[in-house]
Amino acid sequence: MTIKVIKDDAHLSLDCLKWCGCSQEQISRKGIIPEEVYGSEVKSPLRKSLYTPEWEFLCDMLTQIRLEHGVTQVELASRLGQPQSFVCKVESGQRKLDLRQFVIYVRCLNGSPVHVLAAFIEAFPPE
């Protein structure tokens, strides 16, 4: 692996450095970054997912499932033990769900998390 020594790594994402295999010790002691992630042309497949087409699609699917089952945001929020604003933020893409939350969310709508994920995967095949 080719590396570049850098003088100012304040602008670098620690997660990005870890993603490419740098240890915490290498990052803090030597101030190095692998050539593969130096510069803006390299994108991680694990980039932040808020406000991406994939996340927007998933939020739209969750909203559609809720509406198809005739459930209001207030009813869903009650089932989840959350305020209505939580559901609103999820559906508008302002709030992420982890996998466990996603499964609970879909099940509270009497939906199938497996079917939702299958539709998502079909809509966004690997590049």
C-alpha positions as CSV (number, residue, x, y, z in Angstrom):
1,M,0.0,0.0,0.0
2,T,1.4,3.4,-1.0
3,I,1.1,6.1,1.6
4,K,1.6,9.8,1.7
5,V,2.9,11.7,4.7
6,I,0.7,14.6,5.5
7,K,1.4,17.6,7.6
8,D,-2.2,18.6,8.5
9,D,-4.7,15.7,8.9
10,A,-7.3,17.8,10.7
11,H,-9.5,17.6,7.6
12,L,-9.4,13.8,7.3
13,S,-12.1,11.6,8.5
14,L,-10.9,9.2,11.1
15,D,-13.6,6.7,10.0
16,C,-12.3,6.9,6.4
17,L,-8.7,6.2,7.6
18,K,-9.9,3.2,9.6
19,W,-12.0,2.0,6.7
20,C,-8.8,1.7,4.6
21,G,-6.9,-0.2,7.3
22,C,-5.0,2.4,9.2
23,S,-4.7,1.8,12.9
24,Q,-5.3,4.5,15.4
25,E,-1.6,4.4,16.3
26,Q,-0.6,5.0,12.6
27,I,-3.0,7.9,12.3
28,S,-2.1,9.7,15.5
29,R,1.7,8.9,15.7
30,K,2.8,9.0,12.1
31,G,0.1,11.2,10.5
32,I,-0.2,9.0,7.4
33,I,-3.0,8.2,5.0
34,P,-3.1,5.5,2.4
35,E,-2.9,6.6,-1.2
36,E,-6.3,5.0,-2.0
37,V,-8.2,7.5,0.1
38,Y,-6.1,10.6,-0.4
39,G,-8.2,13.1,-2.3
40,S,-11.8,13.5,-3.0
41,E,-12.1,11.1,-6.0
42,V,-12.4,8.0,-3.8
43,K,-15.9,7.3,-2.3
44,S,-16.6,4.8,0.4
45,P,-19.5,2.5,-0.3
46,L,-20.5,3.1,3.3
47,R,-21.0,6.9,2.8
48,K,-23.5,8.6,5.0
49,S,-27.0,7.5,3.9
50,L,-29.1,10.5,4.9
51,Y,-30.3,12.5,1.9
52,T,-29.3,9.9,-0.7
53,P,-31.6,8.4,-3.3
54,E,-31.5,5.1,-1.5
55,W,-32.6,6.6,1.8
56,E,-35.3,8.7,0.1
57,F,-36.6,5.5,-1.6
58,L,-36.7,3.7,1.7
59,C,-38.5,6.5,3.5
60,D,-41.1,6.6,0.7
61,M,-41.6,2.9,1.0
62,L,-42.2,3.2,4.8
63,T,-44.7,6.0,4.1
64,Q,-46.4,4.0,1.4
65,I,-46.7,0.9,3.7
66,R,-48.2,3.0,6.5
67,L,-50.8,4.6,4.1
68,E,-51.7,1.2,2.5
69,H,-52.5,-0.2,6.0
70,G,-54.6,2.9,6.8
71,V,-52.4,3.8,9.8
72,T,-51.9,7.5,10.8
73,Q,-48.6,8.9,12.0
74,V,-50.1,9.3,15.4
75,E,-51.2,5.6,15.5
76,L,-47.8,4.4,14.4
77,A,-46.1,6.6,16.9
78,S,-48.3,5.2,19.7
79,R,-47.4,1.6,18.6
80,L,-43.7,2.5,18.6
81,G,-43.9,4.4,21.9
82,Q,-42.6,7.5,20.3
83,P,-44.0,11.0,19.6
84,Q,-45.7,11.6,16.2
85,S,-42.7,13.8,15.3
86,F,-40.5,10.7,15.3
87,V,-42.6,9.1,12.5
88,C,-42.6,12.4,10.6
89,K,-38.8,12.7,10.8
90,V,-38.4,9.1,9.6
91,E,-40.7,9.6,6.7
92,S,-39.2,12.9,5.7
93,G,-35.7,11.4,5.8
94,Q,-34.5,13.5,8.8
95,R,-34.2,10.5,11.1
96,K,-32.3,7.3,10.4
97,L,-33.3,3.9,11.7
98,D,-30.8,1.1,12.6
99,L,-31.6,-2.4,11.5
100,R,-33.4,-3.3,14.8
101,Q,-35.5,-0.1,14.7
102,F,-36.3,-0.8,11.0
103,V,-37.6,-4.3,11.7
104,I,-39.8,-3.0,14.6
105,Y,-41.0,-0.1,12.6
106,V,-42.2,-2.3,9.7
107,R,-43.7,-4.9,12.0
108,C,-45.7,-2.2,13.8
109,L,-47.2,-1.5,10.4
110,N,-48.0,-5.2,10.0
111,G,-45.6,-5.3,7.1
112,S,-42.8,-7.7,6.3
113,P,-39.2,-6.3,6.8
114,V,-38.0,-9.0,4.5
115,H,-40.2,-7.9,1.6
116,V,-39.3,-4.2,2.2
117,L,-35.6,-5.1,2.1
118,A,-36.1,-7.3,-1.0
119,A,-37.8,-4.4,-2.8
120,F,-35.0,-2.1,-1.7
121,I,-32.3,-4.4,-3.0
122,E,-34.1,-4.9,-6.3
123,A,-34.4,-1.2,-6.7
124,F,-30.7,-0.6,-6.0
125,P,-28.6,-3.6,-7.3
126,P,-24.9,-3.7,-6.6
127,E,-22.8,-1.5,-8.9
